[in-house]
Amino acid sequence: MNKTYKPTILIDLDGVLNNYSGNYDKNFIPEINENAKNFLEKIYSLDKYNLVLFTTRNLLLSAKWLIENKIDKYFCDITNVKVPSILQIDDRAICFKGDFDKLFNEINDFRVWYK
């Protein structure tokens, strides 16, 4: 059996795939971002990556949300653990570029995109 290796990309749910605006409700996941399906289709069609949903939400609720929004086919897994990946897509992240002074300033100036 010859499996072709595909690197993993972790994609966050809240604030990336959905219209989360900071009002967390553990029993409700906001509606899908209008551009999410198109983005997922484009990245999936490259056939180069395994996409993993990365969320701190209840995994069963998250799986149900993926199915209801007809985007479950794009993901090979859902996790709340930082698994090995080549890239993480998140609305609350800063990319470290080797300079701690710049990192410190980015931390102090950080704002999520929807605020």
C-alpha positions as CSV (number, residue, x, y, z in Angstrom):
1,M,0.0,0.0,0.0
2,N,1.5,3.3,-1.1
3,K,0.0,6.3,0.6
4,T,1.1,9.7,-0.5
5,Y,2.0,11.9,2.4
6,K,0.0,15.2,2.7
7,P,1.0,17.8,5.2
8,T,-1.7,18.9,7.7
9,I,-3.2,22.4,8.0
10,L,-5.1,23.1,11.2
11,I,-8.0,25.5,10.6
12,D,-9.8,27.2,13.5
13,L,-13.6,27.2,13.7
14,D,-14.5,30.4,15.6
15,G,-13.6,33.6,13.9
16,V,-12.3,31.8,10.8
17,L,-14.9,29.5,9.4
18,N,-17.9,31.0,11.2
19,N,-19.1,34.5,12.1
20,Y,-17.9,34.4,15.7
21,S,-17.7,37.9,17.2
22,G,-16.6,37.2,20.8
23,N,-20.0,36.2,22.3
24,Y,-19.2,32.6,23.2
25,D,-22.1,30.2,23.8
26,K,-21.0,26.6,24.4
27,N,-24.3,25.3,22.9
28,F,-24.4,27.4,19.8
29,I,-21.9,27.8,16.9
30,P,-22.5,30.9,14.8
31,E,-23.4,30.7,11.1
32,I,-20.8,29.9,8.5
33,N,-18.7,32.7,7.1
34,E,-20.0,33.4,3.6
35,N,-16.6,32.9,2.0
36,A,-15.6,29.8,4.0
37,K,-17.0,27.2,1.6
38,N,-15.3,28.7,-1.4
39,F,-12.0,28.9,0.4
40,L,-12.3,25.2,1.6
41,E,-13.2,24.1,-1.9
42,K,-10.2,25.8,-3.4
43,I,-7.7,24.5,-0.8
44,Y,-9.2,21.0,-0.9
45,S,-9.1,20.9,-4.7
46,L,-5.3,21.3,-4.6
47,D,-5.2,17.7,-3.2
48,K,-2.0,18.7,-1.4
49,Y,-3.2,19.0,2.3
50,N,-5.1,17.2,5.0
51,L,-7.4,19.7,6.6
52,V,-8.1,19.3,10.3
53,L,-10.6,21.4,12.2
54,F,-9.0,22.8,15.3
55,T,-11.4,24.0,18.0
56,T,-11.9,24.1,21.7
57,R,-15.6,23.6,21.2
58,N,-17.4,20.3,21.9
59,L,-16.2,18.0,19.1
60,L,-19.6,16.4,18.5
61,L,-21.3,19.8,18.2
62,S,-18.5,20.9,15.8
63,A,-18.9,17.8,13.7
64,K,-22.7,18.4,13.5
65,W,-22.0,22.0,12.4
66,L,-19.6,20.8,9.7
67,I,-22.3,18.4,8.4
68,E,-25.1,20.9,8.6
69,N,-23.0,23.4,6.6
70,K,-22.0,20.7,4.0
71,I,-18.3,21.2,4.6
72,D,-17.5,18.0,6.4
73,K,-16.1,16.4,3.3
74,Y,-13.1,18.8,3.4
75,F,-11.9,17.7,6.8
76,C,-10.2,14.5,7.7
77,D,-10.4,15.1,11.5
78,I,-11.5,17.4,14.3
79,T,-9.3,18.1,17.2
80,N,-8.7,20.3,20.2
81,V,-5.1,19.2,20.4
82,K,-2.3,21.0,18.5
83,V,-1.3,18.1,16.2
84,P,1.8,18.2,14.0
85,S,1.0,20.5,11.1
86,I,2.8,22.8,8.6
87,L,0.4,25.6,9.1
88,Q,-2.3,26.9,11.5
89,I,-5.1,29.3,10.4
90,D,-6.5,31.1,13.3
91,D,-7.9,34.6,14.1
92,R,-6.0,34.7,17.3
93,A,-2.4,34.0,16.3
94,I,0.8,35.8,15.7
95,C,3.5,34.3,13.5
96,F,6.9,34.4,15.2
97,K,9.5,35.6,12.7
98,G,12.6,35.3,14.9
99,D,12.5,38.8,16.5
100,F,11.3,38.9,20.1
101,D,11.1,42.7,20.2
102,K,8.8,42.7,17.2
103,L,6.8,39.9,18.8
104,F,6.4,41.8,22.0
105,N,5.1,44.8,20.0
106,E,2.7,42.6,18.0
107,I,1.4,41.1,21.3
108,N,0.7,44.6,22.7
109,D,-1.0,45.8,19.5
110,F,-3.0,42.6,18.8
111,R,-6.7,42.9,18.0
112,V,-8.8,40.2,16.4
113,W,-10.1,41.1,13.0
114,Y,-13.7,41.6,14.0
115,K,-13.0,44.2,16.7
